[in-house]
Amino acid sequence: MSLSLIRPIIFFDIEATGLDPVKDRIVQLTLIKVYPDGTEELRDEMINPGCLIPKESSAIHGIFDEDVANCPTFAELARSLHHFLHGADLSGYNLINYDIPILMEEFFRAGIFLDTSHISVVDVFQIFRMKEPKTLQKALEFYCGEKLENAHNAKADIIATQKVLYGQLRMYQDLLPTPEALSESCTPDYLKNKVDWGGKFIWQNNEAVINFGQHSGKSLKVMVQHESGYLTWMLNKDFSSHVKHIIQQALKGNFPER
């Protein structure tokens, strides 16, 4: 079965300086425009972000500062790209959480509003999640060829979980079989950056910073110096014991270290 189109649909993907849709900048934008008659048009743009590309990002997508030094900026391409996108539906992988937000921010900075209110957005990642739910039962069947009996019994579930990990190690030869390596390579950065498990504090430049509310982005040290009353308020509210422990220690001058 193929797509049934009444207007063009554009599949697009972005590589950027990082994962923050607000702060980071696009370095590559590739778009495939599919017309109702089945013809396709490709645009592949390398873009100068106007800032240095972090080494960590270059290690992932292979794009370095020298690769885009002589490329146009997004602002220089913005009107042409807006015309290309106008009136077309959009599709991509996880574009709802990442590609569309960062693309809209770039257009905003160029003084253009990308209106998505009258188009359809097809996120292939969301279809994948819906059609292939990532349950323990599915994982045991996929990796071990077994059916999970007595699901949601703690003993049965944890035995199955152990089997799944061993099955993953058998299937994926590139996984290093140590907890340290598995934790480092398979944990998303947004989870690694949590200071407390709930993510009320996160690491930025190896300092703990507030990750919610009116003081979001302020370091814990700055909060102790200038907003200690807010931290005291947090101690009396329904935050986790872990969060309260971090605050109590910080108020004593003991700040978390990464």
PLY file of the C-alpha trace (Angstrom):
ply
format ascii 1.0
element vertex 258
property float x
property float y
property float z
element edge 257
property int vertex1
property int vertex2
end_header
0.00 0.00 0.00
1.34 3.44 -0.94
0.46 6.90 0.31
-2.71 8.46 -1.05
-2.00 12.17 -1.45
-4.16 15.16 -2.19
-1.26 17.56 -1.63
2.51 17.12 -1.37
4.10 15.54 1.66
7.66 16.37 2.70
9.84 13.86 4.51
12.62 15.71 6.27
15.41 15.18 8.74
17.73 17.53 10.59
21.25 17.32 11.93
22.12 20.03 14.41
24.66 21.32 16.90
22.80 19.54 19.69
19.48 18.26 21.00
17.97 21.46 22.38
15.37 22.74 19.86
15.57 26.25 21.31
19.31 26.76 21.70
20.83 24.54 19.03
21.23 25.27 15.32
20.69 23.25 12.15
23.78 22.12 10.21
22.04 19.86 7.66
18.47 19.78 6.42
17.36 17.15 3.93
13.87 17.20 2.45
12.12 14.84 0.02
8.95 16.34 -1.41
6.53 13.76 -2.79
3.81 15.10 -5.08
0.35 13.53 -5.54
1.41 12.20 -8.95
4.29 10.30 -7.34
7.13 12.50 -8.53
9.74 13.48 -5.98
11.97 16.49 -5.41
15.05 16.38 -3.17
16.71 19.24 -1.31
19.82 18.58 0.74
21.17 21.69 2.42
24.38 22.02 4.41
24.00 25.04 6.67
26.43 27.28 8.53
25.00 27.43 12.07
26.84 30.63 12.96
28.47 28.93 15.93
30.94 26.16 16.66
29.66 22.60 16.40
30.36 20.68 19.63
32.75 17.78 19.17
30.19 15.45 20.74
27.67 16.33 18.02
30.22 16.05 15.22
31.12 12.58 16.50
27.50 11.55 15.94
26.64 13.07 12.56
30.13 13.53 11.10
29.68 17.22 10.27
32.50 19.51 11.40
32.98 23.27 11.44
35.09 23.24 8.28
32.38 21.31 6.42
29.89 24.17 6.77
32.20 27.19 7.02
31.39 28.36 3.47
27.76 27.21 3.44
24.77 29.58 3.61
23.16 30.37 6.94
19.60 29.32 7.66
18.50 32.95 7.39
19.84 33.06 3.83
17.86 29.95 2.90
14.76 30.70 4.96
12.49 32.23 2.33
13.28 29.57 -0.26
12.74 26.80 2.31
9.50 28.35 3.50
8.22 28.43 -0.07
9.26 24.79 -0.53
7.43 23.74 2.66
4.31 25.85 2.18
1.10 23.86 1.99
2.77 20.45 2.24
2.17 17.83 4.91
5.21 16.78 6.93
6.69 13.43 7.87
9.81 12.23 9.66
11.09 10.12 12.52
10.43 11.72 15.92
9.83 15.04 14.16
7.14 16.04 16.68
9.63 16.14 19.54
12.67 17.41 17.69
12.74 18.28 13.99
9.66 20.50 13.83
10.46 22.46 17.01
14.04 23.21 15.95
12.92 24.08 12.40
10.30 26.50 13.72
12.88 28.16 15.97
15.18 28.70 13.02
12.36 30.26 11.01
11.43 32.49 13.97
15.01 33.76 14.16
14.80 34.53 10.43
11.59 36.51 10.99
9.30 33.91 9.38
6.46 31.97 10.98
6.11 28.36 9.81
2.39 27.70 10.12
1.67 24.02 10.72
-1.92 24.46 11.88
-3.50 23.43 8.56
-1.32 20.49 7.58
-0.99 16.88 8.68
2.11 15.70 10.53
2.99 12.02 10.21
5.54 10.93 12.80
6.92 7.53 11.81
8.32 7.05 15.32
4.85 7.40 16.85
3.47 4.81 14.40
6.31 2.50 15.42
5.46 2.96 19.10
1.77 2.36 18.48
2.13 -0.71 16.29
5.07 -2.31 18.10
4.54 -1.65 21.82
7.75 -2.07 23.80
6.48 -4.37 26.53
8.44 -6.98 28.45
6.27 -9.66 26.85
7.22 -8.45 23.36
10.90 -8.20 24.29
11.04 -11.73 25.68
9.37 -13.09 22.56
11.63 -11.10 20.21
14.98 -11.80 21.88
14.37 -15.22 23.41
11.48 -16.74 21.47
9.56 -17.34 24.70
6.11 -16.43 25.95
5.91 -14.61 29.26
3.73 -16.51 31.68
2.34 -14.83 34.79
3.13 -11.32 33.57
3.19 -8.52 36.17
4.31 -10.92 38.85
7.57 -9.43 40.12
9.46 -12.74 40.15
8.32 -13.73 36.65
9.00 -10.24 35.28
12.52 -9.95 36.63
13.51 -13.44 35.44
12.22 -12.44 32.00
14.14 -9.15 32.17
17.37 -11.00 32.91
16.75 -13.31 29.95
16.06 -10.33 27.68
19.38 -8.66 28.56
21.29 -11.87 27.87
19.36 -12.22 24.61
20.26 -8.66 23.62
23.94 -9.35 24.27
23.74 -12.43 22.05
21.96 -10.58 19.26
23.95 -7.33 19.24
27.63 -8.14 19.01
28.59 -4.46 19.23
27.32 -4.20 22.81
30.13 -4.40 25.33
29.04 -6.80 28.09
29.81 -4.69 31.14
27.29 -2.67 33.14
29.48 0.43 32.80
29.65 0.17 29.01
25.97 -0.68 28.65
24.94 2.21 30.87
27.16 4.65 29.00
26.26 3.58 25.47
22.55 2.80 25.85
21.30 5.54 28.17
19.99 8.67 26.42
21.75 11.92 27.30
18.60 13.44 28.80
18.55 10.63 31.35
22.28 10.85 32.04
21.86 14.55 32.72
19.47 14.06 35.64
20.93 14.93 39.04
17.92 13.43 40.83
15.89 10.63 39.29
12.89 12.87 38.76
14.91 15.40 36.80
14.08 18.43 38.93
17.79 19.17 38.83
19.94 18.45 35.78
23.61 18.77 34.93
24.77 21.70 32.82
28.49 22.28 32.47
28.94 19.88 35.38
26.81 22.03 37.67
23.39 21.17 39.08
20.72 23.54 37.73
16.98 23.88 38.28
14.99 22.15 35.53
11.47 23.50 36.07
9.45 26.59 36.86
10.42 30.22 37.06
14.04 29.54 38.00
14.70 26.94 35.32
18.30 27.10 34.14
19.69 28.68 37.32
22.48 26.82 39.04
21.94 25.42 42.51
24.85 27.53 43.76
23.20 30.71 42.49
19.91 29.63 44.05
21.58 29.16 47.45
23.17 32.60 47.22
20.20 34.59 45.94
17.03 32.48 46.11
17.42 30.39 49.26
13.82 31.18 50.17
12.64 29.35 47.06
14.69 26.31 48.05
13.17 26.42 51.53
9.74 26.54 49.90
10.64 23.40 47.93
11.53 21.62 51.18
7.96 22.16 52.37
6.31 21.01 49.17
5.64 17.61 47.62
9.05 17.02 46.09
10.92 13.73 46.32
13.14 12.90 49.26
16.07 12.83 46.84
15.37 16.42 45.76
15.01 17.54 49.37
18.26 15.83 50.31
20.09 17.68 47.52
18.61 21.00 48.70
19.40 20.36 52.36
23.00 19.53 51.51
23.31 22.56 49.22
22.04 24.91 51.93
24.89 23.55 54.07
27.38 24.30 51.30
27.65 20.72 50.02
26.82 20.75 46.33
26.41 17.63 44.18
29.33 16.66 41.99
28.96 14.89 38.67
0 1
1 2
2 3
3 4
4 5
5 6
6 7
7 8
8 9
9 10
10 11
11 12
12 13
13 14
14 15
15 16
16 17
17 18
18 19
19 20
20 21
21 22
22 23
23 24
24 25
25 26
26 27
27 28
28 29
29 30
30 31
31 32
32 33
33 34
34 35
35 36
36 37
37 38
38 39
39 40
40 41
41 42
42 43
43 44
44 45
45 46
46 47
47 48
48 49
49 50
50 51
51 52
52 53
53 54
54 55
55 56
56 57
57 58
58 59
59 60
60 61
61 62
62 63
63 64
64 65
65 66
66 67
67 68
68 69
69 70
70 71
71 72
72 73
73 74
74 75
75 76
76 77
77 78
78 79
79 80
80 81
81 82
82 83
83 84
84 85
85 86
86 87
87 88
88 89
89 90
90 91
91 92
92 93
93 94
94 95
95 96
96 97
97 98
98 99
99 100
100 101
101 102
102 103
103 104
104 105
105 106
106 107
107 108
108 109
109 110
110 111
111 112
112 113
113 114
114 115
115 116
116 117
117 118
118 119
119 120
120 121
121 122
122 123
123 124
124 125
125 126
126 127
127 128
128 129
129 130
130 131
131 132
132 133
133 134
134 135
135 136
136 137
137 138
138 139
139 140
140 141
141 142
142 143
143 144
144 145
145 146
146 147
147 148
148 149
149 150
150 151
151 152
152 153
153 154
154 155
155 156
156 157
157 158
158 159
159 160
160 161
161 162
162 163
163 164
164 165
165 166
166 167
167 168
168 169
169 170
170 171
171 172
172 173
173 174
174 175
175 176
176 177
177 178
178 179
179 180
180 181
181 182
182 183
183 184
184 185
185 186
186 187
187 188
188 189
189 190
190 191
191 192
192 193
193 194
194 195
195 196
196 197
197 198
198 199
199 200
200 201
201 202
202 203
203 204
204 205
205 206
206 207
207 208
208 209
209 210
210 211
211 212
212 213
213 214
214 215
215 216
216 217
217 218
218 219
219 220
220 221
221 222
222 223
223 224
224 225
225 226
226 227
227 228
228 229
229 230
230 231
231 232
232 233
233 234
234 235
235 236
236 237
237 238
238 239
239 240
240 241
241 242
242 243
243 244
244 245
245 246
246 247
247 248
248 249
249 250
250 251
251 252
252 253
253 254
254 255
255 256
256 257
